[in-house]
């Protein structure tokens, strides 16, 4: 099954929103996705309803005590997402463990050793917005990367830096990591949004998602209610966009999860 990392070196571009709602869209197709929160800010954990009092039952415990990942999964009471939460102490990982290969490959090694996703379910990894031990763990572990890029020029520059990083890592990884650049917070009334889209398409070609996530009030509101967009506003433009994005990724083989028929999908949702 597919392990997907959601990452950009710039904050505020929709990383957590994309990780959460893409996982939720998959859940609506009948699978039970896992999420891994690798951001010390723990926004994904908080939205899913998990606030860890210590690092013992979070992903930090894997780094500190090599605790099995399956012991760290918590199941959300409001969705089908099984989440390994984060904790603010995770920010000390770089200082505590350094940046050797064994450290940056630890998540990958544990996922493979535990055969964590042999239940035919996807794993969605949410990252902090910088290159370090945590984001490198996510890159080493994943099958593919989604790079959310908000419709502004600074975000596009961040995407170009990620492309350079991924190319530099290819000799170490011994493979090209499949990636998609996803334009978020897109407002078709703004000329800058179209300019950024043109820049991405010229730079990354077919790696740019055809689906664009529109600027949407419901998407901005849903985290405050600790809900996915499908729980908060299932008929909103934001919900439609993430459903369309999943359709695209499934059709392109970017995520390996069979899509259900419309009737089967309605049975799950209802």
C-alpha positions in Angstrom: 0.0 0.0 0.0 1.1 3.6 -0.5 3.0 5.7 2.1 2.4 9.3 1.2 4.4 12.2 2.7 2.9 15.7 2.6 5.7 18.3 2.7 6.8 21.8 1.8 9.6 23.8 3.3 7.2 26.8 3.6 4.5 26.9 6.3 0.9 27.9 5.8 0.5 26.2 2.5 -2.0 23.5 3.5 0.1 20.6 4.5 -1.9 19.4 7.4 -5.2 20.3 5.7 -4.1 18.1 2.7 -2.9 15.2 4.9 -6.0 15.1 7.0 -8.6 15.5 4.2 -6.9 13.2 1.7 -6.9 10.6 4.4 -10.5 11.3 5.1 -11.4 11.0 1.5 -9.7 7.6 1.4 -11.8 6.6 4.5 -14.9 7.4 2.5 -13.8 4.9 0.0 -13.9 2.1 2.5 -10.3 1.9 3.8 -9.0 2.9 7.2 -5.9 5.1 6.6 -3.2 5.7 9.1 -1.7 9.1 9.8 1.7 9.9 11.2 2.2 13.4 12.7 5.9 14.3 12.3 5.4 18.0 13.1 6.3 19.1 16.7 3.4 21.6 16.4 1.1 18.6 16.4 -1.6 20.3 14.4 -2.8 17.1 12.8 -3.0 15.4 16.2 -5.0 18.3 17.7 -7.5 18.4 14.8 -8.0 14.6 15.2 -8.7 15.1 18.9 -5.4 13.9 20.4 -3.4 16.1 22.8 -0.5 14.1 24.3 0.5 15.0 27.8 4.0 13.5 27.3 5.9 12.0 24.4 5.5 8.4 25.6 2.5 7.6 23.5 3.6 9.6 20.4 6.0 9.1 17.5 8.7 10.5 19.8 8.7 7.2 21.6 9.8 5.4 18.4 12.9 7.6 18.3 13.7 7.4 22.0 12.8 3.8 22.9 12.3 2.1 19.5 8.7 1.5 20.6 6.7 -0.4 17.9 4.6 1.9 15.8 1.4 -0.2 16.1 1.5 0.4 19.8 1.3 4.1 19.2 -1.7 4.2 16.9 -4.8 5.9 18.4 -8.1 5.7 16.7 -10.2 8.9 16.3 -13.7 8.7 17.7 -15.0 10.9 14.9 -13.4 9.4 11.8 -11.7 6.3 10.5 -8.3 7.8 10.8 -5.8 5.8 12.9 -3.2 8.3 14.0 0.3 8.2 15.6 0.3 11.6 17.3 3.1 14.1 17.8 4.4 16.1 20.8 6.3 19.3 21.1 9.3 17.4 22.5 9.7 16.0 19.0 11.5 19.2 18.1 14.6 17.9 20.0 15.1 14.9 17.8 17.8 16.6 15.7 19.8 17.6 18.8 19.3 14.2 20.6 20.1 11.9 17.7 22.1 13.7 15.0 21.6 13.2 11.3 23.2 9.9 10.5 21.7 7.4 8.0 20.3 5.1 10.7 18.5 8.1 12.3 16.9 9.5 9.1 16.0 6.0 8.0 14.5 5.0 11.3 10.8 5.5 10.4 11.3 3.7 7.1 13.0 0.7 8.8 10.3 0.4 11.5 7.4 0.7 8.9 9.0 -2.1 6.8 10.0 -4.3 9.8 6.5 -4.1 11.2 4.9 -4.5 7.8 2.8 -1.6 9.0 0.7 -1.2 6.0 0.2 -4.8 4.9 -3.5 -4.4 5.7 -3.9 -2.7 2.3 -4.3 0.7 3.9 -2.5 3.9 3.0 -0.2 5.8 5.4 -0.3 9.6 5.3 2.7 11.5 6.9 2.4 15.2 7.9 5.7 17.0 8.1 7.1 20.1 9.8 8.1 22.9 7.3 11.9 22.5 7.3 14.5 20.0 6.2 15.8 18.1 9.1 15.8 14.7 10.7 12.0 14.5 10.9 11.3 15.5 7.3 14.1 13.3 6.0 12.5 10.4 7.9 9.3 11.1 6.1 11.1 11.3 2.7 13.1 8.1 3.3 9.9 6.2 4.3 7.5 7.3 1.6 6.6 5.9 -1.8 5.5 9.3 -3.0 5.4 13.0 -1.9 2.6 15.6 -2.2 4.0 19.1 -2.1 1.2 21.6 -1.4 1.9 25.0 -2.9 -0.3 28.0 -2.0 -0.9 30.3 -4.9 1.9 32.8 -4.1 5.4 33.2 -5.3 7.2 32.5 -2.0 5.4 29.1 -1.8 6.5 28.3 -5.4 10.1 29.1 -4.5 9.8 26.6 -1.6 8.6 24.0 -4.0 11.7 24.5 -6.1 13.9 24.1 -3.1 12.2 20.8 -2.4 12.8 19.6 -5.9 16.5 20.4 -5.5 16.5 18.5 -2.2 14.7 15.4 -3.7 17.2 15.3 -6.6 20.1 15.5 -4.2 18.7 12.6 -2.2 18.2 10.3 -5.2 21.8 8.8 -5.1 21.2 7.9 -1.4 17.7 6.7 -1.9 18.7 4.9 -5.1 15.4 5.8 -6.7 13.3 8.8 -7.9 10.6 9.6 -5.4 7.3 10.0 -7.2 5.9 13.5 -6.5 3.0 15.8 -7.2 2.9 19.5 -6.7 -0.6 20.5 -5.5 -1.8 24.1 -5.9 -3.8 25.2 -2.8 -5.6 28.3 -1.7 -6.3 29.0 -5.4 -8.5 32.0 -6.3 -9.1 32.2 -10.0 -10.0 35.9 -9.7 -6.4 36.7 -8.8 -3.9 37.0 -11.6 -1.1 35.9 -9.3 -2.8 32.5 -8.8 -2.6 31.9 -12.6 1.0 33.2 -12.7 2.0 30.7 -10.0 0.2 27.9 -11.8 2.1 28.7 -15.0 5.4 28.8 -13.1 4.7 25.3 -11.6 3.7 23.8 -14.9 6.8 25.2 -16.7 9.0 23.9 -13.9 7.4 20.5 -13.0 5.3 19.6 -16.0 3.2 16.5 -15.5 4.1 16.4 -11.8 1.7 19.3 -11.2 -1.7 18.1 -10.1 -4.6 18.9 -12.5 -6.8 19.4 -9.4 -6.5 22.7 -7.6 -7.7 23.3 -4.1 -9.7 26.5 -4.1 -9.6 29.1 -1.4 -12.5 28.0 0.8 -14.0 29.3 4.1 -15.1 25.8 5.1 -11.6 24.4 4.8 -10.3 27.3 7.0 -13.0 26.7 9.6 -13.0 22.9 9.9 -9.8 22.6 12.1 -11.3 24.9 14.7 -14.1 22.3 15.1 -11.7 19.4 15.2 -13.3 18.0 12.0 -12.3 17.0 8.5 -13.9 18.9 5.7 -16.3 16.0 5.1 -17.5 16.1 8.7 -17.7 19.9 8.8 -19.1 20.8 5.4 -19.5 17.7 3.1 -21.2 19.7 0.4 -18.6 22.5 0.3 -16.2 23.3 -2.5 -13.3 22.2 -0.3 -14.8 18.7 0.1 -15.4 18.5 -3.6 -11.8 19.5 -4.4 -10.3 16.8 -2.1 -12.6 14.1 -3.5 -11.5 15.2 -7.0 -7.9 15.2 -6.0 -8.2 11.6 -4.7 -9.9 10.6 -8.0 -7.0 12.0 -9.9 -4.3 10.4 -7.7 -6.1 7.0 -8.0 -6.5 7.3 -11.7 -2.8 8.1 -12.2 -1.7 5.2 -9.9 -0.1 7.7 -7.6 -2.0 6.1 -4.7 -2.6 2.4 -4.9 -6.1 2.0 -3.5 -9.0 0.7 -5.6 -11.8 3.2 -6.0 -15.3 2.1 -5.2 -18.4 2.6 -7.4 -20.6 5.5 -6.7 -23.2 3.2 -5.1 -20.6 1.6 -2.8 -19.3 5.0 -1.8 -22.7 6.2 -0.9 -23.3 3.1 1.2 -20.1 3.9 3.2 -20.9 7.6 3.6 -24.5 6.9 4.7 
